[in-house]
């Protein structure tokens, strides 16, 4: 078994004569994505293999739920590649790691088979995007780095010398909405559903994302108990990227929508299902897509809400980039300015002027 020279016991096996009753399994404390990856790997490799507990502990070690989800998704792609090439993931060396990079560039993604059996998938989707390829390579590299840290003998990371895709920080594949389009989307959310509770939830959720510059994972992990009042402001105590906590003021229109949604509820998840369970990200994706279609806008998920809010805030005549940076929870001002650059790259395109000249030449009468 690859890696068997490194014992990785979550629960030490008791020695003869030692009491073993009442020992709890630390995996009970693992977050969702760690438990799911562990269960998948046990199904593939068995409980006797070191990979499932090591990979599960690696995912649980990550600070944010967003990182855990992304790494688990990327590692599944790497594990599938290694297994299909007859190699245990922990036995991968540089040559195969570099071949994984090439495989990612040439391989189609999984998509659900229309009209097929439940959960039937086929690799007929688009090629992996630059961001997806970078995530899979980063996840695999992070796994080996973690293994090296917890190993008694040290492990060479086969991905150290593997080249990663060059990602343009100013590029985003997510379509941006204008201020008018956001207003249309929010009005649609407020009025779209015949069930009042669903309308109120959708309306409050979009306003929270947009006016608090929130990441979707931060919002879904917020609880009613995190709401408060400080120095004349209604506030939400929330965990931001990196694991730190911040106090975010809630504007009056958003607070009113949120209270209408909560309907007197004083505990539990801020946004939950009808049974009280935490609302998950796929459900929010479906909600945003349905609202966009109903509003006649490009379909997208909830991740663009924060970026649109930052872009629109920077475009205001009285905008203070330093204040927008703090509001957006950006440690580096360059991160905030990227949203300015993205807008300028579109609004200031010289192509509009060239096209107007061409249009005038092609249609002189209309130009007059």
C-alpha positions in Angstrom: 0.0 0.0 0.0 1.6 3.4 -1.0 2.4 5.5 1.9 2.0 2.5 4.4 5.4 3.4 5.9 3.7 6.4 7.4 1.2 5.4 10.0 -1.9 7.7 10.0 -4.2 6.6 12.8 -7.0 8.9 13.7 -7.8 6.7 16.7 -4.8 4.8 18.2 -5.4 1.1 18.6 -5.4 0.3 22.3 -2.7 -1.9 23.7 -3.5 -5.1 25.6 -5.0 -4.3 28.9 -6.0 -0.7 28.0 -9.6 0.4 28.1 -11.0 1.0 24.6 -14.6 1.7 25.5 -16.0 5.2 25.0 -13.4 6.1 22.4 -14.9 8.6 19.9 -13.9 8.8 16.3 -12.4 12.2 15.4 -14.0 12.0 12.0 -17.3 13.0 13.7 -15.8 16.5 14.0 -14.8 16.8 10.4 -16.7 19.3 8.2 -19.0 18.0 5.4 -16.6 18.1 2.5 -13.9 16.1 4.5 -16.5 13.4 5.4 -17.7 13.1 1.9 -14.3 12.8 0.4 -13.3 10.2 3.0 -16.5 8.2 2.3 -15.8 8.2 -1.5 -12.1 7.1 -1.0 -13.1 4.3 1.4 -15.5 3.0 -1.2 -12.7 3.0 -3.8 -9.7 1.9 -1.8 -11.1 0.3 1.4 -10.8 1.2 5.0 -7.3 -0.3 5.3 -5.8 2.2 2.9 -4.0 5.2 4.3 -5.4 7.5 1.6 -9.0 8.0 2.9 -8.1 9.2 6.4 -5.1 11.3 5.2 -7.2 13.0 2.5 -10.1 13.6 4.8 -7.8 15.1 7.5 -6.2 17.3 4.8 -9.6 18.7 3.8 -10.6 19.2 7.4 -7.4 21.0 8.0 -8.3 23.8 5.6 -9.6 27.0 7.2 -12.6 28.0 5.1 -15.5 26.0 3.7 -14.9 27.5 0.3 -11.3 26.1 0.2 -12.4 22.7 1.5 -15.0 22.5 -1.2 -12.7 23.6 -4.0 -9.8 21.3 -2.9 -12.1 18.3 -2.5 -13.5 18.9 -6.0 -10.0 19.3 -7.5 -8.6 16.2 -5.7 -11.4 14.0 -7.1 -10.3 15.0 -10.6 -6.7 14.1 -9.7 -7.7 10.8 -8.0 -9.7 9.8 -11.0 -6.8 10.5 -13.4 -4.3 8.5 -11.2 -6.6 5.5 -10.9 -7.4 5.4 -14.6 -3.7 5.4 -15.3 -3.1 2.4 -12.9 -1.4 4.4 -10.1 -2.4 5.0 -6.5 -2.6 8.7 -5.9 0.0 8.6 -3.2 2.4 6.9 -5.6 2.3 9.6 -8.3 5.7 10.9 -9.3 6.6 14.0 -11.3 6.3 12.4 -14.8 2.7 11.4 -14.1 1.9 14.7 -12.3 3.1 16.6 -15.3 1.0 14.3 -17.6 -2.0 15.2 -15.4 -1.5 18.9 -16.4 -1.6 17.9 -20.1 -4.6 15.6 -19.5 -6.5 18.5 -18.0 -5.8 20.6 -21.1 -7.3 18.0 -23.4 -10.1 16.4 -21.4 -13.8 17.3 -21.5 -15.7 17.8 -18.3 -18.5 15.6 -16.9 -22.1 16.6 -17.7 -25.3 14.9 -16.7 -26.9 12.7 -19.4 -30.2 14.2 -20.5 -32.9 11.6 -20.2 -30.4 9.1 -18.7 -30.5 7.2 -15.4 -30.3 9.1 -12.1 -26.8 10.6 -11.7 -25.7 9.3 -15.1 -22.8 11.3 -16.3 -20.7 11.5 -19.5 -17.5 13.4 -20.4 -19.0 15.5 -23.2 -18.9 18.9 -21.6 -16.5 21.8 -22.4 -12.8 21.4 -21.7 -11.6 22.3 -18.2 -11.3 26.1 -17.8 -8.0 27.7 -16.8 -9.4 28.2 -13.3 -10.6 24.6 -13.0 -7.2 23.3 -14.1 -5.4 25.5 -11.7 -7.7 24.4 -8.9 -7.1 20.7 -9.6 -3.3 21.1 -9.7 -3.3 23.3 -6.6 -5.5 20.7 -4.8 -3.1 17.9 -5.6 -0.1 19.9 -4.7 -1.7 21.0 -1.4 -2.4 17.3 -0.5 1.2 16.3 -1.0 2.4 19.3 1.0 0.1 18.3 3.9 1.3 14.7 3.7 4.9 16.0 3.9 4.0 18.0 7.0 2.4 15.1 8.9 4.8 12.4 7.7 7.7 11.3 10.0 10.0 10.7 7.0 9.1 13.5 4.6 7.5 13.3 1.2 8.6 14.9 -2.1 5.8 16.9 -3.7 5.6 15.7 -7.4 3.7 18.9 -8.3 6.4 21.3 -7.2 7.8 21.6 -10.7 4.5 21.3 -12.6 3.6 24.5 -14.4 0.2 26.0 -13.6 -2.1 27.9 -15.9 -1.5 31.6 -16.1 -4.7 33.3 -14.7 -5.5 36.9 -15.5 -6.7 38.5 -12.2 -8.7 41.1 -14.3 -10.6 38.5 -16.2 -13.9 37.1 -15.0 -16.1 34.7 -17.0 -19.1 35.7 -14.9 -21.3 38.3 -16.8 -21.6 41.5 -14.8 -24.9 43.2 -14.2 -25.5 47.0 -14.5 -27.1 48.9 -11.6 -30.4 48.9 -13.6 -30.2 45.1 -14.2 -29.5 44.6 -10.5 -32.6 46.6 -9.6 -34.6 44.5 -12.1 -33.3 41.3 -10.5 -34.1 42.4 -7.0 -37.6 43.5 -7.9 -38.1 40.1 -9.6 -36.9 38.4 -6.4 -39.4 40.4 -4.4 -42.4 39.7 -6.6 -41.6 36.4 -8.5 -43.0 33.6 -6.3 -46.6 32.9 -5.4 -45.4 31.6 -1.9 -44.7 34.6 0.3 -42.0 32.9 2.3 -40.0 32.1 -0.8 -40.3 35.7 -2.1 -39.2 37.1 1.1 -36.2 34.8 1.4 -35.0 35.5 -2.2 -35.4 39.2 -1.8 -33.5 39.4 1.5 -30.8 37.0 0.2 -30.0 39.1 -2.9 -29.9 42.3 -0.9 -27.6 40.8 1.7 -25.1 39.6 -1.0 -25.2 42.9 -2.9 -25.3 45.6 -0.2 -22.9 43.9 2.3 -20.5 42.7 -0.4 -20.8 39.1 1.0 -19.4 35.9 -0.3 -22.1 33.2 -0.7 -20.4 30.8 1.7 -20.2 33.6 4.4 -23.9 34.3 4.1 -25.0 30.7 4.2 -22.9 30.2 7.4 -24.4 33.2 9.1 -26.8 32.7 11.9 -29.6 34.8 13.3 -27.7 34.9 16.6 -25.0 36.9 14.7 -27.3 39.8 14.1 -26.9 42.8 16.5 -26.9 46.5 17.0 -23.8 48.7 17.4 -23.4 52.5 17.5 -26.7 53.1 15.7 -26.3 50.4 13.1 -27.9 47.1 12.6 -25.0 44.7 12.1 -24.1 41.2 11.2 -21.1 39.5 12.8 -19.7 37.3 10.0 -16.7 35.2 9.1 -14.8 36.5 6.1 -12.2 34.8 3.8 -9.2 33.8 5.8 -11.3 32.8 8.9 -11.4 36.2 10.7 -14.6 37.8 12.0 -15.9 41.2 10.8 -18.9 43.4 11.9 -20.8 44.5 8.8 -23.5 47.3 8.9 -26.8 46.3 7.3 -28.5 49.2 5.3 -32.1 50.0 6.2 -33.7 48.5 3.1 -31.8 45.3 3.6 -32.6 45.1 7.3 -36.3 45.6 6.6 -36.2 42.8 4.0 -34.3 40.5 6.3 -36.7 41.1 9.2 -39.6 40.4 6.9 -37.9 37.2 5.9 -37.1 36.1 9.5 -40.7 36.8 10.6 -39.7 37.0 14.3 -37.3 34.0 14.2 -34.5 34.6 16.8 -32.2 31.6 16.2 -30.9 29.2 13.6 -29.4 29.8 10.1 -30.0 33.2 8.6 -31.2 31.5 5.4 -32.6 28.0 5.9 -35.0 25.5 4.3 -38.5 25.0 5.5 -37.2 22.3 7.9 -34.6 24.6 9.4 -31.6 23.1 7.7 -28.9 25.4 6.3 -29.7 26.5 2.7 -26.9 25.0 0.5 -25.1 26.7 -2.4 -26.6 24.6 -5.2 -30.1 25.7 -4.1 -29.0 29.4 -4.2 -27.5 28.8 -7.7 -30.8 27.4 -8.9 -32.7 30.3 -7.3 -30.4 32.9 -9.0 -30.6 31.2 -12.4 -34.4 31.1 -12.2 -34.6 34.8 -11.2 -32.3 35.8 -14.0 -34.3 33.9 -16.6 -37.5 35.4 -15.3 -36.0 38.9 -15.4 -34.6 38.4 -18.9 -31.0 38.6 -17.7 -27.9 36.4 -18.4 -28.0 33.4 -16.2 -25.4 33.2 -13.5 -24.9 32.1 -9.9 -24.6 34.1 -6.7 -20.8 34.6 -6.8 -21.1 37.7 -9.1 -23.2 39.6 -6.6 -20.2 40.8 -4.5 -18.2 41.8 -7.5 -21.1 43.8 -9.0 -21.6 45.6 -5.7 -17.9 46.5 -5.6 -17.9 47.7 -9.3 -21.0 49.8 -8.8 -19.7 51.3 -5.5 -16.4 52.3 -7.2 -18.4 53.9 -10.1 -20.2 56.4 -7.8 -19.0 60.0 -8.1 -18.2 60.2 -4.4 -16.5 56.8 -4.3 -13.6 56.3 -1.8 -11.5 53.3 -2.9 -10.2 52.9 0.7 -13.7 52.7 2.1 -14.8 50.3 -0.7 -11.8 48.1 0.1 -12.7 47.8 3.8 -16.4 47.2 2.9 -15.4 44.4 0.5 -13.0 42.8 3.1 -10.1 43.1 0.8 -6.6 43.0 2.4 -5.0 44.4 -0.7 -6.2 47.5 -2.5 -5.1 46.0 -5.8 -7.9 43.4 -5.4 -10.5 46.2 -5.1 -9.0 48.1 -8.1 -9.4 45.0 -10.3 -13.1 45.6 -10.3 -12.5 49.2 -11.5 -10.3 47.9 -14.3 -12.8 45.3 -15.4 -15.4 47.9 -15.9 -13.0 50.3 -17.6 -11.8 47.6 -20.0 -15.4 47.4 -21.3 -16.7 51.0 -20.9 -13.5 52.6 -22.3 -13.0 50.3 -25.3 -11.8 52.3 -28.4 -13.7 49.7 -30.4 -17.0 51.6 -29.8 -15.6 54.7 -31.5 -14.3 52.7 -34.4 -17.6 50.9 -34.9 -19.5 54.2 -34.8 -17.2 55.5 -37.6 -17.7 52.3 -39.7 -21.5 52.5 -39.1 -21.5 56.0 -40.3 -19.6 55.1 -43.4 -21.8 52.2 -44.2 -25.0 54.1 -43.5 -24.3 57.8 -44.4 -28.0 58.7 -44.4 -28.5 57.4 -40.8 -25.4 59.2 -39.7 -26.9 62.5 -40.9 
